[in-house]
Amino acid sequence: FHAMDTLQRNGYDLARAMATLVPQGGPWLCRDEMEEWSASEAMLFEEALEKYGKDFNDIRQDFLPWKSLASIVQFYYMWKTTDRYIQQVR
């Protein structure tokens, strides 16, 4: 709704509306969850995933209690985009 309202406020000029939605210099890139985890934590995660599947509560409780549940879930979806995931699927 915000984007449609912005488009209307800018007289349906798409370029002008987009310029108001995106800050100067382009969008901000945020650090993803992959950067927040150490290699040893990633290995623990993979081990836990092998043991529990996608039971993130058990993964957190038994393997990564210092990580939040949200952090573990976000890491899982980022991890699925890596080569290590593809190798494990094969």
Steps between C-alpha positions, in 0.01 A plus 500: 500500500788733579648453152163558331440811709848628411431441132174695522664787693760525222242532224556141384853589393669167570857633497416777746304267728785246504747776583298584812481134605870420456756716683765691304782270400281191490364266763689429818651158522466335839734243643341163464484232764781301329749771598397486865583131545845350548613195303470283812143620560412419139643149546295456818193615311557246221552224755181599682307520176610149415381378840175696541400606150326837505402482868661835576392497865696179563795629297509809718450313825762228446756656265479881488338634821679837468328568165144628474239289324455776241874503432504123447204509262649788302835319485325188369347685205829675420687169537266339245645734236859380555706239320522295820123451494510393136775250579300354787191464285698300246 
